[in-house]
Amino acid sequence: MNIKLSWLIFLCTLVCFSQEKQVSGYVQDIQHLPVAYANILITNTEDASKIKGTTSNENGYFTFNHLDAGTYHLQVSFMGYASYSETIQLQDNTNLKPIVLQEALETLDAVNITAKRPTLKKQSDRLVFNIEQTSLTEGSVMDVLKSTPGILIMNDEISVKNSSNIIYLINDKRVYLTGEDLQQLLSGTNATYVQSVEVITNPPAKYDAEGAAVINIKMSKNLITGYNGSVYANYTQGIYPRFNAGMSHFYKTDKLNVFANYSYGESKVNRYNSGAVNFIENDAIVGRWEDEIDRNTKSKSHNAIANLDYAINDANVVSLSVNANMTPYWKREANMKTEAIDSSFTSVNNTDDTTTNLAFNVDYVNTSETGNTFSVNLHHTNYDYDRYQDINSTYFDSNNEFTRENLFNSTSLQRTLIYSGQADYNMTIAEDIALETGVKISVIDSNSDVEQFYQEDFDFVEDDTNSGIFNYNEMNYAAYVNLSKSWDTWSLSAGLRGEYTDAEGDISTTNQKNKFDYFKLFPTVNIGHDFNENHSLGLSYGKRIERPTYASLNPFKYYFNDYSYLQGNPNLQPTISHLTTLSYTLKGTYTFELYYRYESDPTSELVIQENNSNQLVYLPTNLEKSIDYGFDFMTYKPITDFWSVYFINSIFHETSYFKAIESGNTTETNETWALYTNFMNFFTFLEDQSLNAEISVLYMSPMINGSADISSRTQVDLGVKKSFNNGKWVASLKASDIFRTTDFTVKNKYLNQDNKYYSRFDNQWIRVGLRFNFGNTKLTTNEKEEKELNERDRLTSEGANN
């Protein structure tokens, strides 16, 4: 009897489960673009207490599980769109037709801005920091990144989880710049239209395997037809003044979106270094040099972006975009003084650069009636970089008497062409499983021509040793597949990307050819589980690659003075990294993470002192490996109605294993425990919330970088924003590094290497800004950057950051 009763209960349970139904769907706008985070409610018409709610995911999909058969009312809403509703007769599992949200047709000639506080959302593979209509949008994009949880910026160097190997996207499209060019773009672009920043610590397989992390800057969605624009300007006073001004225009109809932005900037930035080198022979100091370097960099830059989206019909959209970054004037004057035991010399290093970086994209997107999408991107980059350098050194004896003079100059020309094509297909298959797959091919052709001359008998003679041509050609082929599925309390995303690289570097001076030919697989896994609304657990693993920049492969030298230079390394190998992260989130507010990263062949710029020739060489080098692991705690929460805080504390251990090239080629280690703490406060004042402020404090303990030990640093910033005339005018004030505590010292001391230098960056400044909005100010932009393309990320100017 007990056995029969058990079987009866079991069969009844099966019947009950078999009656549970599922409803899934896809939300899009009239251009068939997905609407992320739309609010969706489903209510049983016979029992109003049976109501469920959810939001569409970042790809526009949503699912309701465990529903009884019956009649339901579905309602979908999102800001700027008219609400959508329909009645569903639910008998079996149902996959709805795509839900198209129509724009809210209303006249919005007046400005109506409601200030908000930033919000933070933790997902299994990323952090989403929403700043739309907050005071953070009154600065530059670089200012926004400095305030974004999970991103650490010090002296304009950006890192995520102690790694600077980062992919930068705007609206899921790659920003194809690095180094000085990237800093100019981020600092010169106004953040008015920034909606949120995604910090993706374990990028899915659809992203290029390049990059240990992805920073995706999301621009606000374009909502209403019409025209709007803004003009803005800001003035920054550091050691020297800086200025930036620009304008944005956006026009939208039912079929056409046009966005154009232009900004112009002028700056003069100072950097001061002082250093000392102890030259060692047979474990004894045989010489000591002390130097000072005072350098000023003046620049003028133009940034222009133009985008055009055209909806051919309900299913097909074509987009054209152009991004132009031009620096017609970049001049650095460095004055150096070096004191030796029995002599001294002074050097004047004048460097003139011009850079033109043009990117063109054509995109096509087709969306089927079931919500599946097929997209194609074609991309071209044309990068021109010219550098002229002139160094004049004057030598004195121990009595400070003139002994000799040395002059030389060089011309460097770099031309890089990139072509790529990419195709992606996204679809939803049975049981709410999303499938993403795609292929990509890219071709890179980079040529560097260096001519160096030295003075001899009042004539300049070409230096054959330091002159020549370096040609680099690379082809990449990639394919990926990614599957994701969500249940009531579980979510799973797993992907695999394969990339084949065929590259060759040709050095004219030695007729040496370096060939690289390899195929790598890059798996990614993200698992999430919500125990209940208060407790969530996540586990992720990802394998990534970092390829050398084209400039770091260039074997020719960039001189700081007669005895100090930066040289590329054509034998650099790519870095492979593995990152595993375990996270726990309490009440959606407090996040705790443990992580472990292992890197093979990591690249670091080692400072190598050649004791025989008294030279310092800055050489990008593959270390043997690096290991770091740590514990992060992060929270973001409101304290009062007008005050909210963000706090992150990271404690981690770093170890670098490297070859001591000038000290017997032995394996050395450098390791330390370190921490950084970032505490940010956001305030909203006045009844109309038109006055906002931020105060941030960042502390970094002593850390390591390859063979180098870096001293601690602290930075305190203050920002204030006030809007007038119902938001048409916005004034802002920003103070950076108030107590000037970001200066630091770098030391290298092991075996026969003993050198250090102190750096003072131009970080202490005050900035005032003003913006005027006109037109239909409820419009937001279709601004976007080019299609994801890691090849451009390796473009950099030689010596630009040194």
C-alpha positions in Angstrom: 0.0 0.0 0.0 2.8 2.4 0.9 4.5 1.7 -2.4 1.3 2.3 -4.4 0.7 5.5 -2.5 4.2 6.7 -3.2 3.8 6.0 -6.9 0.4 7.9 -6.9 2.0 10.9 -5.3 4.8 10.8 -7.8 2.5 10.6 -10.8 0.4 13.5 -9.4 3.6 15.5 -9.1 4.5 14.8 -12.7 1.0 15.8 -13.8 1.3 19.1 -11.9 4.7 19.8 -13.5 3.4 18.9 -16.9 0.7 21.6 -16.6 3.3 24.4 -16.0 3.8 26.5 -19.1 6.4 28.9 -20.4 6.1 32.2 -22.3 9.1 33.8 -24.0 9.5 36.7 -26.3 11.7 39.4 -27.8 11.4 43.2 -27.5 12.6 45.5 -30.3 12.1 49.1 -31.6 10.8 50.1 -35.0 14.3 49.7 -36.4 14.4 46.1 -35.2 17.1 46.9 -32.7 16.7 45.1 -29.3 15.3 47.0 -26.3 17.3 46.0 -23.3 15.9 46.1 -19.7 12.3 46.8 -20.7 9.8 46.3 -17.9 7.5 43.3 -18.5 4.5 42.2 -16.5 2.2 39.2 -17.0 -1.1 38.8 -15.0 -3.6 36.0 -14.8 -6.9 37.6 -15.9 -8.9 35.2 -13.6 -6.7 35.7 -10.5 -5.0 39.2 -10.4 -2.9 38.1 -7.5 -1.0 35.8 -9.9 1.3 38.4 -11.3 5.0 38.1 -12.4 7.5 40.6 -13.6 10.8 40.6 -15.3 13.0 42.7 -17.7 14.3 42.0 -21.1 18.0 41.0 -21.2 20.7 43.0 -23.0 19.7 41.3 -26.3 16.0 42.1 -25.8 14.8 38.5 -24.8 12.6 37.6 -21.8 11.0 34.4 -20.4 8.3 33.6 -17.8 8.4 30.0 -16.4 6.0 27.9 -14.3 2.7 29.4 -15.6 -0.6 27.6 -15.4 -2.7 27.2 -18.5 -5.2 30.1 -18.9 -5.7 33.6 -20.1 -3.0 36.2 -19.3 -2.5 40.0 -19.9 1.0 41.0 -21.0 2.3 44.5 -20.6 5.7 45.9 -21.8 6.9 49.4 -21.1 10.2 51.4 -21.5 11.0 55.1 -21.1 10.4 57.0 -24.3 8.2 54.4 -25.9 4.4 53.8 -25.8 3.3 50.9 -23.6 2.5 47.7 -25.3 -0.1 45.1 -24.1 -1.8 42.0 -25.4 -3.9 39.1 -24.2 -2.5 35.6 -24.4 -4.4 32.3 -24.4 -1.8 30.0 -22.8 -2.3 26.3 -23.5 1.2 25.2 -24.4 4.7 26.7 -24.2 4.5 29.9 -26.3 7.1 31.9 -28.1 5.6 35.2 -28.9 6.1 37.2 -32.1 8.6 40.0 -31.7 7.1 42.9 -29.7 7.7 46.2 -31.4 7.7 49.3 -29.1 6.6 52.5 -30.8 8.0 55.8 -30.0 6.0 58.0 -27.6 4.8 60.7 -30.0 4.8 63.9 -28.0 6.1 67.5 -28.5 9.0 68.1 -26.2 10.3 71.6 -27.0 11.1 72.4 -23.4 13.8 70.8 -21.4 12.8 68.6 -18.6 15.8 67.1 -16.8 15.4 65.1 -13.6 18.7 64.6 -11.9 19.5 61.0 -10.8 22.0 59.2 -8.8 24.2 56.6 -10.4 23.1 53.0 -10.1 25.2 49.8 -10.2 24.1 46.3 -11.3 26.2 43.2 -10.9 25.8 40.5 -13.5 27.6 37.2 -13.9 30.3 38.5 -16.2 30.1 42.3 -15.8 29.3 45.4 -13.8 26.8 47.8 -15.3 27.2 51.4 -14.0 24.3 53.6 -15.1 25.0 57.4 -15.0 22.4 58.8 -17.4 21.2 62.2 -16.2 23.7 62.4 -13.4 26.3 65.0 -12.8 29.0 62.6 -14.1 27.9 63.3 -17.6 29.1 66.9 -17.4 32.8 65.8 -17.7 34.7 63.9 -20.3 34.4 60.2 -21.0 37.8 59.8 -19.1 36.2 61.4 -16.1 33.3 58.9 -16.3 35.7 56.0 -16.4 37.5 57.3 -13.3 34.2 57.2 -11.4 33.2 53.7 -12.7 33.4 50.8 -10.2 35.9 48.2 -11.2 38.1 50.6 -13.2 41.3 51.9 -11.8 42.9 55.0 -13.4 46.2 56.5 -12.2 48.3 58.9 -14.3 45.9 58.1 -17.2 46.8 54.4 -17.1 43.6 52.4 -17.1 43.4 48.9 -15.5 40.8 46.3 -14.6 41.7 43.7 -12.0 45.3 44.7 -12.2 45.4 44.3 -16.0 45.8 47.1 -18.6 45.1 44.7 -21.5 41.6 46.1 -22.2 39.2 46.3 -25.2 37.4 49.7 -25.4 33.9 49.8 -27.0 31.3 52.5 -27.5 27.8 51.0 -28.1 29.4 47.6 -28.6 31.8 49.0 -31.3 35.5 49.1 -30.9 37.5 52.3 -30.1 40.6 51.5 -32.2 43.2 53.6 -30.3 45.8 53.1 -27.6 48.3 55.2 -25.7 48.3 59.0 -26.3 45.7 58.7 -29.0 43.2 56.9 -26.7 43.8 59.4 -23.9 43.1 62.3 -26.3 39.9 60.7 -27.5 38.6 59.8 -24.0 39.6 63.2 -22.5 38.4 65.2 -25.4 34.9 63.6 -25.8 32.1 65.0 -23.8 30.1 62.5 -21.7 26.7 64.2 -22.2 25.2 61.2 -24.0 26.7 58.4 -21.9 24.0 56.2 -20.5 26.1 53.5 -18.7 29.5 51.8 -18.6 29.8 48.0 -18.7 33.0 46.5 -17.1 33.1 43.0 -18.6 35.7 41.0 -16.6 35.0 37.7 -18.5 34.1 38.7 -22.1 31.9 36.1 -23.9 33.2 34.4 -27.0 31.6 36.9 -29.4 34.3 39.4 -28.4 37.8 39.1 -29.8 40.1 37.0 -27.6 42.4 40.1 -27.3 41.8 41.9 -24.0 41.7 40.6 -20.5 38.6 42.8 -19.9 36.2 44.9 -22.0 35.0 48.4 -21.2 31.8 49.1 -23.1 30.5 52.7 -23.0 26.8 52.7 -23.8 25.3 55.8 -25.3 21.6 56.7 -24.7 19.0 55.3 -27.0 17.5 57.6 -29.7 13.9 58.0 -28.7 12.0 60.8 -30.4 12.0 62.1 -34.0 13.4 65.6 -34.5 16.6 67.5 -34.1 18.7 68.4 -31.1 22.2 69.6 -30.3 24.6 71.0 -27.8 27.8 73.1 -27.7 30.2 72.9 -24.8 33.6 74.1 -23.7 35.9 73.6 -20.8 39.1 75.2 -19.5 41.6 73.3 -17.3 44.4 74.9 -15.3 47.2 72.6 -14.2 50.8 73.7 -14.3 49.8 75.0 -17.7 46.4 75.7 -19.2 44.4 73.3 -21.4 41.2 73.9 -23.5 38.6 71.8 -25.1 35.4 72.8 -27.1 33.0 70.9 -29.2 29.5 70.5 -30.6 27.1 67.6 -31.2 24.1 67.4 -33.6 21.5 64.7 -34.0 18.7 64.4 -36.4 16.1 61.5 -36.5 13.2 60.6 -38.7 11.3 57.3 -38.9 13.9 55.9 -41.2 17.0 58.0 -40.9 19.3 58.7 -37.9 22.2 61.1 -38.4 24.7 62.0 -35.6 27.8 64.2 -35.9 30.2 65.3 -33.2 33.3 67.5 -33.4 35.7 68.6 -30.7 38.9 70.5 -30.7 41.5 70.7 -27.9 44.7 72.4 -27.1 46.9 71.5 -24.2 50.3 71.9 -22.6 51.2 69.2 -20.1 54.3 69.0 -17.9 56.1 65.9 -16.5 59.1 65.9 -14.3 61.4 63.0 -13.5 64.5 62.7 -11.4 66.5 59.5 -11.2 69.7 57.7 -10.2 71.7 54.8 -11.6 74.4 52.9 -9.8 76.6 51.0 -12.3 78.0 47.8 -10.8 81.0 45.7 -11.6 82.1 42.6 -9.6 79.4 43.5 -7.0 80.9 46.9 -6.4 79.5 50.3 -7.5 81.9 51.7 -10.1 79.9 54.7 -11.2 76.8 56.7 -10.3 74.7 59.0 -12.6 71.9 61.3 -11.3 69.6 63.0 -13.8 66.7 65.4 -14.0 64.2 65.6 -16.9 61.7 68.4 -17.3 59.5 67.9 -20.3 56.6 69.9 -21.7 54.2 68.6 -24.3 52.1 70.9 -26.4 49.4 69.5 -28.7 46.4 70.4 -30.8 43.9 67.7 -31.7 40.7 67.3 -33.7 38.2 64.5 -33.1 35.2 64.0 -35.4 32.5 61.3 -35.5 29.7 60.9 -38.0 27.1 58.1 -38.1 24.2 57.5 -40.4 21.6 54.7 -39.9 19.0 54.0 -42.6 16.1 51.6 -42.2 15.5 50.1 -45.6 12.3 48.4 -44.3 11.1 46.8 -41.1 13.7 44.0 -41.3 16.8 45.7 -42.8 19.1 48.5 -41.5 22.2 49.9 -43.1 24.7 52.0 -41.2 27.7 54.1 -42.2 30.2 55.6 -39.8 33.4 57.5 -39.9 35.8 58.3 -37.1 38.6 60.8 -37.6 41.3 61.5 -35.0 43.9 64.0 -36.1 46.8 65.5 -34.2 48.5 68.0 -36.6 50.6 69.5 -33.8 52.3 67.5 -31.1 55.6 68.9 -29.8 57.6 67.8 -26.8 60.6 69.6 -25.4 62.6 67.7 -22.8 65.5 69.3 -21.0 67.8 66.8 -19.3 70.8 67.2 -17.0 72.9 64.3 -16.0 75.6 64.4 -13.3 78.3 61.7 -13.2 81.1 61.3 -10.7 83.7 63.0 -12.9 81.7 64.7 -15.6 78.2 65.9 -16.6 76.2 66.6 -19.7 72.9 68.3 -20.7 70.5 67.3 -23.4 67.7 69.0 -25.2 65.3 66.6 -26.9 62.8 68.2 -29.3 60.2 65.8 -30.8 57.5 66.8 -33.3 54.7 64.4 -34.2 51.7 64.4 -36.5 49.1 61.7 -36.5 46.1 60.9 -38.7 43.8 58.0 -37.7 40.8 57.4 -40.0 38.3 54.6 -39.5 35.4 53.7 -41.8 32.6 51.2 -41.2 29.7 49.8 -43.1 27.1 47.7 -41.2 24.1 45.7 -42.3 21.6 44.1 -39.9 18.7 41.9 -40.9 16.1 40.9 -38.3 13.7 38.0 -39.0 10.1 37.9 -37.8 11.1 35.5 -35.0 13.7 38.0 -33.7 16.8 36.3 -35.1 19.5 38.7 -36.4 22.1 38.4 -39.0 24.7 41.2 -39.2 27.7 42.0 -41.4 30.5 44.6 -40.7 33.2 45.8 -43.1 36.0 48.0 -41.6 39.0 49.9 -42.9 41.6 51.8 -40.9 44.2 54.2 -42.3 46.8 55.2 -39.7 49.6 57.6 -40.5 52.2 58.6 -37.9 55.2 60.9 -38.5 57.9 61.8 -36.0 60.9 64.1 -36.2 63.4 64.1 -33.4 66.4 66.3 -32.7 68.8 65.7 -29.8 71.6 68.1 -28.8 73.9 67.0 -25.9 76.7 69.2 -24.4 79.4 67.6 -22.2 81.5 69.1 -19.4 84.4 67.8 -17.3 84.7 67.7 -13.5 85.6 71.4 -13.5 82.4 72.2 -15.5 84.5 73.0 -18.5 83.0 72.4 -22.0 84.6 69.3 -23.6 82.4 68.3 -26.6 79.0 68.4 -28.3 77.0 65.6 -29.8 74.0 66.2 -32.2 71.8 63.7 -34.0 68.3 63.6 -35.4 65.9 61.0 -36.8 62.8 60.8 -38.9 60.2 58.0 -38.3 57.3 57.2 -40.6 54.7 54.6 -39.8 51.9 53.6 -42.1 49.3 51.0 -41.0 46.4 49.7 -43.1 43.7 47.4 -41.6 40.9 45.6 -43.4 38.4 43.3 -41.7 35.1 41.6 -42.4 32.8 40.1 -39.8 29.5 38.2 -39.9 27.3 37.3 -36.8 24.1 35.3 -36.4 22.0 35.4 -33.2 18.9 33.2 -32.6 16.8 31.7 -29.9 16.3 27.9 -29.9 14.3 25.5 -27.8 14.0 25.8 -24.0 15.0 29.5 -24.0 18.6 28.8 -25.3 20.2 31.7 -27.1 22.8 30.8 -29.7 25.4 33.3 -31.0 27.9 32.4 -33.8 30.1 34.3 -36.1 33.3 34.5 -38.2 35.9 37.2 -38.8 38.9 37.8 -41.0 41.3 40.7 -40.7 44.4 41.8 -42.7 47.1 44.1 -41.3 49.9 45.8 -43.2 52.2 48.0 -41.1 55.4 49.7 -42.4 57.9 51.7 -40.4 60.7 53.7 -42.0 63.4 55.1 -39.7 66.3 57.4 -40.8 68.8 58.6 -38.2 71.7 61.0 -38.8 74.7 62.1 -36.7 76.9 65.2 -37.0 80.4 64.8 -38.4 82.5 67.7 -39.5 79.5 70.1 -39.7 77.6 67.6 -41.9 75.0 65.1 -41.0 75.7 61.5 -42.0 73.2 58.7 -42.0 73.7 56.1 -39.2 73.2 52.8 -41.0 73.0 50.9 -37.7 70.0 52.8 -36.5 68.3 53.3 -39.8 66.1 50.9 -41.8 62.7 49.6 -42.7 60.5 47.3 -40.6 57.5 45.7 -42.4 54.9 43.8 -40.5 52.1 41.8 -42.0 49.4 39.8 -40.2 46.3 37.8 -41.0 43.8 36.7 -38.5 41.0 34.2 -38.9 38.4 33.7 -36.2 35.2 31.8 -35.5 33.1 31.5 -32.4 30.0 29.9 -30.9 28.2 30.8 -27.7 25.2 29.2 -25.9 23.3 30.7 -23.0 20.4 29.5 -21.0 18.5 30.8 -18.0 16.2 29.1 -15.5 14.3 30.4 -12.5 17.4 30.6 -10.3 20.2 29.5 -12.6 22.0 31.0 -15.6 24.6 29.5 -17.8 26.7 31.0 -20.7 29.5 29.0 -22.4 31.4 29.8 -25.5 34.4 28.8 -27.6 36.4 31.0 -29.9 39.1 29.8 -32.2 41.7 32.2 -33.7 44.4 31.4 -36.3 47.2 34.0 -36.7 49.8 34.1 -39.5 52.3 37.0 -39.1 55.7 38.0 -40.4 58.1 40.8 -39.5 60.9 41.8 -42.0 63.9 43.9 -40.8 65.8 45.5 -43.7 69.1 46.1 -41.8 69.6 42.4 -40.9 67.4 40.8 -43.6 65.9 39.0 -40.6 62.4 37.6 -41.0 60.4 36.7 -37.8 57.4 34.5 -38.6 54.6 33.7 -36.2 52.1 31.0 -37.1 49.7 29.7 -34.4 46.1 28.6 -33.7 44.6 29.1 -30.2 41.3 28.1 -28.6 39.7 30.4 -26.1 36.9 29.0 -23.9 34.7 31.1 -21.6 32.1 30.0 -19.0 29.8 32.0 -16.7 27.5 30.3 -14.2 25.1 32.2 -11.9 22.7 31.0 -9.2 20.2 33.1 -7.2 19.4 31.3 -4.0 16.8 34.0 -3.3 16.5 37.7 -3.7 19.2 38.3 -1.1 21.9 35.8 -2.0 23.6 35.2 -5.4 26.6 33.2 -6.4 28.7 33.4 -9.6 31.6 31.4 -11.1 33.4 32.4 -14.3 36.5 31.3 -16.3 38.0 32.8 -19.3 41.2 32.4 -21.5 42.5 35.5 -23.3 45.4 36.6 -25.5 47.4 39.9 -25.7 49.3 40.4 -28.9 52.2 42.9 -29.1 51.5 46.4 -30.4 53.1 47.1 -33.8 55.4 49.8 -32.3 56.7 47.4 -29.6 57.7 45.0 -32.4 59.6 47.7 -34.2 63.4 47.1 -33.5 64.6 50.6 -34.0 65.4 53.1 -31.2 63.7 56.1 -29.8 66.3 58.1 -27.8 65.7 60.1 -24.6 69.3 61.2 -24.6 72.7 59.8 -25.7 72.7 57.1 -23.1 69.0 56.3 -22.7 66.6 54.9 -25.3 63.5 52.9 -25.9 63.8 50.0 -28.3 61.2 47.6 -29.8 61.5 43.8 -29.7 60.6 42.0 -32.9 60.8 38.6 -31.0 57.9 39.4 -28.7 55.4 36.5 -28.2 51.7 36.9 -27.4 50.6 36.7 -23.8 48.1 34.0 -22.8 46.1 34.5 -19.6 43.6 32.4 -17.6 41.3 34.1 -15.1 38.9 32.4 -12.7 36.5 34.3 -10.5 34.1 33.3 -7.7 31.7 36.0 -6.6 28.9 36.3 -4.0 26.4 39.1 -3.9 24.4 39.9 -0.7 21.0 41.7 -1.1 22.1 43.0 -4.5 24.3 45.5 -2.8 27.4 43.9 -1.3 29.7 41.9 -3.6 32.6 39.7 -2.5 35.0 38.2 -5.1 37.9 35.8 -5.1 40.0 35.6 -8.3 43.1 33.9 -9.6 45.0 34.9 -12.8 47.9 33.0 -14.5 49.7 34.6 -17.4 52.4 32.9 -19.6 54.8 35.1 -21.5 53.5 38.4 -20.1 55.0 41.5 -21.7 56.6 44.2 -19.5 58.8 47.1 -20.3 62.0 46.3 -18.4 64.6 48.9 -17.6 68.0 47.4 -18.3 71.2 49.1 -17.4 74.2 48.1 -19.5 77.0 48.5 -17.0 79.8 48.3 -19.5 78.5 51.1 -21.7 76.7 53.1 -19.0 73.4 52.9 -21.0 69.8 52.5 -19.9 67.6 50.5 -22.3 63.8 50.4 -22.0 62.9 47.1 -23.7 59.5 45.4 -24.0 60.2 41.9 -22.9 58.3 38.6 -22.4 58.5 37.6 -18.8 58.4 33.9 -18.0 55.1 34.1 -16.2 53.1 36.1 -13.7 50.6 35.0 -11.0 48.2 37.1 -9.0 45.2 36.3 -6.8 43.1 38.5 -4.5 40.0 39.3 -2.7 37.7 42.2 -3.7 34.8 43.8 -1.8 32.5 46.3 -3.4 29.3 48.0 -2.5 27.2 50.8 -3.9 24.2 52.1 -1.9 22.3 55.2 -0.9 22.9 56.5 2.6 20.3 59.2 2.7 17.9 60.9 0.2 20.7 63.1 -1.0 23.9 61.0 -0.4 25.0 57.7 -1.9 28.4 56.0 -1.7 30.5 53.6 -3.8 33.3 51.7 -2.0 35.7 49.1 -3.3 38.6 47.5 -1.6 41.0 45.0 -3.3 43.7 43.0 -1.5 45.9 40.9 -3.8 49.2 39.2 -4.2 51.4 39.6 -7.3 54.4 37.6 -8.5 56.5 38.1 -11.6 59.1 35.6 -12.9 61.5 37.1 -15.4 65.0 36.6 -16.9 67.7 38.9 -15.7 69.1 39.7 -19.2 72.1 41.8 -18.1 72.8 39.7 -15.0 73.6 36.2 -16.2 70.2 35.5 -17.7 69.1 33.9 -14.4 65.4 33.6 -13.4 64.4 36.3 -10.8 61.1 36.8 -9.0 59.4 40.0 -7.8 56.4 39.7 -5.5 54.3 41.6 -3.0 51.0 41.9 -1.2 49.2 45.1 -2.2 45.8 46.8 -1.9 43.9 49.7 -3.4 40.8 51.4 -2.0 38.4 53.7 -3.8 35.7 55.6 -1.9 33.3 57.8 -3.8 30.5 60.0 -2.5 27.6 61.3 -4.7 25.4 64.2 -3.5 22.2 65.8 -4.8 21.1 69.1 -3.4 18.2 71.6 -3.8 14.5 70.8 -4.3 14.8 70.6 -8.1 17.9 68.4 -7.7 19.8 70.8 -10.0 23.0 70.8 -7.9 25.1 67.7 -7.8 28.6 66.9 -6.3 31.1 64.1 -6.0 34.0 63.5 -3.7 36.4 60.6 -4.3 39.4 59.2 -2.5 41.7 56.6 -4.1 44.6 55.0 -2.3 47.1 52.5 -3.9 49.7 50.8 -1.7 53.2 49.9 -3.0 52.9 47.6 -6.0 55.1 45.9 -8.6 55.3 45.9 -12.4 57.6 43.3 -13.8 61.0 43.8 -12.2 60.0 47.3 -10.8 58.7 48.3 -7.3 56.3 51.2 -7.3 55.6 53.4 -4.3 52.2 54.2 -2.9 49.9 56.9 -4.2 46.7 58.7 -3.1 44.3 60.9 -5.1 41.5 63.1 -3.9 39.0 64.6 -6.4 36.1 66.9 -6.2 33.3 67.7 -8.7 30.3 70.0 -8.8 27.5 70.5 -11.4 24.7 73.1 -11.5 22.0 73.3 -14.1 20.1 76.5 -15.0 17.0 77.6 -17.0 15.4 74.2 -16.5 18.5 72.4 -17.7 19.3 74.3 -20.9 22.5 75.6 -19.3 24.8 73.4 -17.3 28.0 74.6 -15.5 30.5 72.3 -13.9 33.6 72.5 -11.7 36.2 69.7 -11.3 39.3 69.6 -9.0 41.8 66.8 -9.5 44.5 65.5 -7.1 43.7 68.3 -4.6 46.7 67.5 -2.3 49.1 66.5 -5.1 49.7 63.0 -3.7 49.9 61.0 -7.0 53.7 61.4 -7.4 55.6 58.1 -7.1 59.0 56.4 -7.3 60.0 53.3 -9.3 62.9 51.2 -8.3 64.7 48.3 -10.0 67.2 46.5 -7.7 68.4 43.0 -8.2 71.8 41.4 -9.0 73.8 44.0 -11.0 70.7 46.2 -11.7 70.3 49.2 -9.4 68.3 52.2 -10.7 65.3 54.3 -9.7 63.4 57.4 -10.8 60.8 59.7 -9.3 57.8 60.9 -11.4 55.6 63.9 -11.1 52.7 64.1 -13.5 50.5 67.1 -14.2 47.6 65.6 -12.3 46.7 68.6 -10.0 44.3 70.8 -11.9 41.0 72.7 -11.8 38.5 72.5 -14.7 35.5 74.7 -15.4 33.0 73.8 -18.1 29.8 75.1 -19.7 27.3 73.4 -21.9 24.2 74.7 -23.8 21.5 72.4 -25.0 19.1 73.4 -27.8 16.5 71.9 -30.1 14.3 69.0 -29.0 16.4 68.2 -25.9 14.6 64.9 -25.1 16.4 63.3 -28.1 19.4 61.1 -27.4 22.0 60.0 -29.8 22.8 57.1 -32.1 26.5 57.7 -31.5 28.6 54.6 -31.9 32.1 53.6 -32.6 33.4 51.2 -35.2 32.9 47.4 -35.2 34.9 45.5 -32.6 38.4 45.1 -34.0 41.3 44.3 -31.8 43.9 45.0 -34.5 43.5 48.8 -34.2 43.9 48.5 -30.5 47.6 47.7 -31.1 48.2 51.0 -32.9 50.4 53.3 -30.7 52.9 56.1 -31.1 56.5 55.2 -30.3 57.6 56.7 -27.1 54.4 58.7 -26.8 53.9 57.8 -23.1 57.5 57.9 -22.0 
